[in-house]
């Protein structure tokens, strides 16, 4: 039965996409929905928030069809404005776009999840999102009787109501997911985690894929790009690393494109973010080449298990609390 279903879904993909659009540009989620194989990350530092709208519009113009945002980014109303512009201009239709957002981590119980998503939708000026994620599995605000399974039931409510086409999680480890698989009715379609050459997360990626859960990867460049807040510097690779340069020359690409294609060839959906128009265009131009399995393994060797943002548990909670302080301090943007 499972083989028949997979064959049917593959036939649907062939019928849904033209020959010059499909290839590996889309993946099939475990609920049957299609997800683009690369996403445009929209998070921005506070001084760069005014650039979000033009950057998103440019990203869509050059081919991005998947936008990743979150309540905590404080930019959903800007994303909504950018989408309303491209829809009005006829650049794309709503059906052509795949929008991911994330649940406000201050939501304490199931009954608050649907109302919270409705606020996301109001800011985004949408009737539904394509993917709605629990942003992290932790009790960030130390609520009494907090249970992530209760929150997940609220996520299931969102899917049943048609407010979210697919639902998933972010920053979950295998123990968190195992518990959800055991006690929930709907399996997560996605787990969004950090994935890059110096944090390959081989085990959790393999685990998710064995369970039919698609992995989307934030911070896909790792320490290839400057991280001013980090005291980690000088670890390989760099964009000038001979290994990456050799691969880039072989395929007529930039080393940044090799780093992103590396994730696609691991069946991970990378989420690059940039407000540089040249970089945005480059970051979506990934589907006319692929790395060999040996080249993927070679890049895996750069792994140091070093997180760009935060490790699991206490570090991640501290990061979220810091981001909430920043969000609440914003006078003119979405909250």
N, C-alpha and C positions, 0 to 999 in steps of 0.2 A: 504493500500500500504506500509506504514512504517513497519508494522509487518512482511509483506512478505519479505521486504528487509533485516530486522534484521535476520530472519530465514535463508535466503540465505547466509548471511555473516557468521553465525555460522556454516553452513554446509561447507562453504569454509575453515574455520579454522580447522574443523575436517579432511577435506581432505588434507589440507596443512601440518599438523603436525602429527607426530606419537603419539601414546597414551602415551608414556613415556616422551614426550617433551612438550605437550600442558598444559592441566590443566589450572592453572591461570598464566602461564608464559608469556602469550601474552594478549594484549587488542586490540580491534578493534577501529581504529580512525573513525571519522565521514565521511572521504572520502573513507573508505573501506580498507585502508592499516593496516597492523598489526604492533604493536609496542611492544617490549619486556617489561615486567612488572617491571624490575629493570635496572638501568643504572649505568655505571661506570663513575664517575666524574673525569675529567682529569686536572682541574685547579690545579696549584702548585705555591707555593712561588718561587721567583727567584732562591734562592739557591738550590731548589729541582727540577728545570727544567731538569737537566741531568738524573734524575731518571724516567722521564716520559716514555721513550721508553721501558725500561725493565718492568716497572710497567704495561703498557698497554698490552704488550705481555703476561705477567703472567695473567692479568685479563681475557684475551681472552682464554688462555689455561685452566683456571679453570671454564669457563662457561659464562662469560659476553659476551653478543652479542649486547649490546647497549652502545655506547660511546658518552659522552656529552662533547663538546668543544665549543669554540667561538673565533672569531677574537681577542677579547680583552684579551684572556688568553695568547696570544703570544706563543702558543704551537702547532698550526695546522700543521706546517711542521714536528714536532716530531711525532704527531699522524699519519701523512702520511707515515713517515718512518716505524713506528711500523706496520701499516697495510700492507705496501709493504712486510715486512718481513714475517708476518703470512700468507699472500696470497702465497708468494713464497715457504714457507715451507709446504703448504698444510694443515695447521692447521684449517683454515676456508676458505670459498670462499666469494667473495663480496656479493653474495645474502644472505649469512647467517648473515651478519653484518647490524646493524642499526646505522647510524651515524647522530648525531645531531650537527649542528653548528649554529652560530648566526651572524646576520648582524652587520657590523661595525656601531656603533652608530653615527659616524661622517658623514654618508651618508645623504645628505640633501633632495634629491628629488627622485621621481620615476625613472627617467632615469638613475640614478646611481646604482640602486639596482642590476640589472642583472650583470653589469660589476663587482660590488663588490663581488657577489657570485662566479663569475668565478675566482676571485683571491683566495677566500676560497678554491675552488676546486683544483686550481693549487697547493696550499700549502698542501692540503690533498691527492693529487695525485689520485683524484677520478673524475669520469665523472658526478656524481650526488651525492647529499646527500639525506638521507631518510627524514630528518626533518630540516627545516630552520626557525629560529625564529627571530622576531624583539626583540632585547635584552632588550629594555625598551621603554615606551611610551613617554618619555620626550624629549624636545628640548634641549639636553645637551649643545650644542654649540651656542645657541641663534641665529639660522639662521632666516633671514627674510622669511616670507611666508612658514614656515615649517608647515606641516600638516601630522599627522601620517596616515591619510587615503590615502594620496598621496603615502607614503612609502608602505602602504599595497598593493596598486595597483601594485607596483613594485614586491612585493612578489608574487602576483597572476601571474605576467608575468613569474616569475621563475618556478612556477608550470606548467604553460601552455607549457613552453619550455622543460620541463622534467629535468631541472637542480635540482629541489627539488621535491621529491615524495609527501611530505606533507609540509604544512606551518603553522606557529603558532606564538605565542607571548610569552613574558616573562615579569614578574613584572607588568602585567596589572591588574587594578581593574575592578569592574563590570561596572562602568561608561565608562571606555575606551572601554570595549568589547561591551557594548550596542551600542555605536556609530558605531563600526565596523559592527556589525550585521545588523544595520539599513541601512547602505550605501554601503556595499561591496557585491561583487558577490560570493566570496568564504569565507566560515566560517573558522575561526581559528580551527585547529585540536587539538591544545595543548596550554595550558597556563602554563609556568614554573614559579613557585613562591616558596618562602620559606615555608616549612611545617615541623614541628617537634613537640614533646610533649609540649614544652613551647611556641610555636607559631603555633597553630593548624589551624589557618585561616579557621575556620569552615564555615563562611558565603561565602567567595569567592570560596572555594572548592565546596560547595553545589550549588552555582550559576552556576559555569562552568559545573558541571555534569548535571544540569537541562537543559543546552543548548547543551549537547552532546560534550562538550569540555573536553578532558582528561587533568588532572592536573599532571604535573611532579614536584617533590619536591626537591629543593636543600637544603643543610644544614640539612639533615634528623635527625642528632643526636642533633641538637640544642646546648644547653649548657651541654649536657652529656659529651662532650669532651672539653678540654681547648681552650679558645679563648683569646690568649695573648693580642690582641688589645682592648678587651672589659673590661670595669670596672665593668661589671656584674659578680658576683661570688656567689657561695654558694646557688644557687636556685635549688630546687628539680625539676626533679629527678636526681640522679647520677646513674652510672652503678651498684652501690651497694644498690640502693633503694629497700626496702623489697617488694614493689609491683611488680617491674620488676623481682627481683630475684625469687619470688614465681612463676611467669609466666614462667620464663626461666627453672626452675627446673621441672615444670609440663610437658614441651614439650621436655626436654633434649637439650636445646639450650642455647646460650649466651644471656645476657641481650641486647647486641647490636643487635642481630638478632630479638629479640622481638620488639625493637624500629623500625626496618625496616619493619618487618611483619605488625606492626600496621598501617603503611602507605598503604601497599598492601591491607589490609583488609578494608581500607577506599577507595579503588579504586584509590589511588594515586600511581604514579610511583616514588619510592625514587631514589635519585642520590647520593649514598655514595661515598666518595673519600678517598683514602688511598694509601700510597706507601709501607705499611707493607704487606708482602706476606701472612702472616697468616690472617690478617684482610681482605684483598681482598678476599681470599677464603671463609672466613666466611660470608662476605657481600653478596655473591651470593647464599649461601646455605639456601634458604628461602622457598622452595616450598614443603616441606614434613610435614608442620604443618600450622595451622591457628588459630588466636585468636577468641574467642567468641565475640559476640556483646557487652556483658557486659564488657569484658576486654578492648575492644576498648574505650568504654565510660569511663572506669576507667582511662585510660591513657589520655583521653581528659581533665580530671580534673586537670592535671598539667599545663594547659594553663595559661600563663601570658601575652600573646600578646607582647612578647619581641623579637625583631628581632636580629638575630646573626650579620647581616651585616649592614643593613640600613633600615630605615622606608621609606615609599613612599615619593615622591616629592623631596624636597630639599636635604635630607640626601642621597637619592639614586643618585641624580645628582652629588653631591660632591664625592661620592664613585667612580662613573664612571670617573670623571675628574682625580682623584687620580690614578686609574688604567691605564688611558691613559698616564699619566706621566711616570709610571713604564714601560709600553710597549715601549714608545719611547726611554727609556734609555737603552734598551736591545741591546748590541752590536752584539750578535752572534745568536740570535734566530729569529723566524719568526716575521715579522711585517706586 
